[in-house]
């Protein structure tokens, strides 16, 4: 039995749904950030699978995956910096307690 495109797309969809659940249901800011990273990884799996099975001679999916990994690394660095500053000021990482933008 070989692993086909459908298997990778199913894996990507499951990972994306788990990440979406983590973003929508969790209150801890660090867990939300990890769930966003999981969603980025699901997109990477899908892009590489499409690149492998749809156009095997072109590296378009791999280039997009490297770009997404770069964006995810920058997002993680900035996100952790923001969470660290909020923790120092508010002494909590609960996302519902972050009401700095409210009047």
Backbone torsions as a table, in degrees:
resi	resn	phi	psi	omega
1	UNK	NA	126.2	-178.9
2	UNK	-99.8	155.4	177.9
3	UNK	-90.5	122.2	-177.2
4	UNK	-107.7	-173.6	-179.3
5	UNK	-62.4	-37.4	-179.9
6	UNK	-60.4	-35.5	178.9
7	UNK	-66.2	-42.7	179.3
8	UNK	-68.3	-37.7	178.2
9	UNK	-67.5	-36.3	175.7
10	UNK	-65.2	-43.7	177.2
11	UNK	-60.1	-45.4	178.6
12	UNK	-61.9	-41.4	179.8
13	UNK	-66.4	-40.7	179.2
14	UNK	-65.5	-44.9	178.5
15	UNK	-62.4	-40.7	179.8
16	UNK	-65.5	-40.4	179.0
17	UNK	-66.5	-38.4	176.3
18	UNK	-63.6	-42.7	177.4
19	UNK	-64.8	-40.3	178.7
20	UNK	-64.7	-40.0	175.0
21	UNK	-60.9	-42.4	179.2
22	UNK	-63.6	-37.7	179.3
23	UNK	-69.4	-41.9	-173.8
24	UNK	-83.5	-28.1	-171.4
25	UNK	-104.2	-22.6	-174.4
26	UNK	-90.8	155.5	-178.7
27	UNK	-109.8	-17.8	-179.6
28	UNK	-77.5	127.5	-175.4
29	UNK	-65.1	-33.6	179.7
30	UNK	-70.2	-38.2	177.3
31	UNK	-67.3	-37.9	176.9
32	UNK	-63.0	-42.3	178.1
33	UNK	-63.6	-40.3	177.1
34	UNK	-66.3	-35.3	178.3
35	UNK	-67.7	-36.3	176.3
36	UNK	-65.2	-40.1	176.7
37	UNK	-63.3	-37.2	177.1
38	UNK	-64.5	-37.4	176.9
39	UNK	-66.3	-39.6	176.0
40	UNK	-61.8	-41.0	179.6
41	UNK	-67.3	-34.0	176.0
42	UNK	-64.0	-39.8	177.2
43	UNK	-65.6	-39.1	177.6
44	UNK	-61.3	-44.6	178.7
45	UNK	-60.1	-43.0	-179.2
46	UNK	-66.2	-43.5	-179.0
47	UNK	-64.3	-43.3	-179.9
48	UNK	-67.9	-37.0	178.1
49	UNK	-65.3	-43.9	176.8
50	UNK	-62.2	-41.2	179.7
51	UNK	-64.0	-37.1	-178.1
52	UNK	-73.9	-42.6	-171.4
53	UNK	-96.4	-26.0	-178.8
54	UNK	-89.4	-51.9	179.1
55	UNK	-125.9	86.4	-173.8
56	UNK	-68.6	-20.9	-177.9
57	UNK	-90.4	-13.2	-178.1
58	UNK	-103.2	150.5	-177.9
59	UNK	-104.5	26.2	-175.5
60	UNK	-61.9	-46.1	-179.3
61	UNK	-63.2	-39.6	178.7
62	UNK	-67.1	-38.2	178.0
63	UNK	-64.7	-43.5	177.0
64	UNK	-63.4	-38.4	179.6
65	UNK	-64.8	-41.2	177.0
66	UNK	-64.5	-39.6	176.9
67	UNK	-63.1	-42.1	179.4
68	UNK	-66.4	-38.3	177.0
69	UNK	-62.8	-39.4	177.9
70	UNK	-64.4	-45.2	178.6
71	UNK	-64.3	-39.7	179.4
72	UNK	-65.1	-38.0	178.1
73	UNK	-66.3	-42.0	177.7
74	UNK	-66.1	-39.5	178.6
75	UNK	-64.7	-39.5	179.1
76	UNK	-66.3	-41.5	179.7
77	UNK	-65.1	-46.9	179.7
78	UNK	-67.4	-42.2	179.8
79	UNK	-62.5	-43.7	178.3
80	UNK	-66.8	-34.5	175.6
81	UNK	-64.2	-42.6	178.2
82	UNK	-65.7	-43.7	179.1
83	UNK	-63.1	-38.8	178.3
84	UNK	-63.8	-43.5	177.7
85	UNK	-64.7	-41.2	178.0
86	UNK	-65.6	-37.2	178.4
87	UNK	-66.4	-39.2	179.2
88	UNK	-65.9	-34.6	-178.5
89	UNK	-84.7	-40.3	-174.2
90	UNK	-103.9	-15.8	-178.2
91	UNK	59.0	34.6	174.7
92	UNK	-154.7	153.8	173.7
93	UNK	-114.7	17.7	177.2
94	UNK	-73.7	122.5	-174.8
95	UNK	-66.4	-25.1	179.4
96	UNK	-75.8	-17.3	179.8
97	UNK	-86.9	-7.5	-178.7
98	UNK	-86.4	88.1	180.0
99	UNK	-119.1	40.9	-177.9
100	UNK	-67.9	-25.9	-176.5
101	UNK	-87.1	-7.0	-179.8
102	UNK	-82.6	152.6	178.2
103	UNK	-76.1	NA	NA
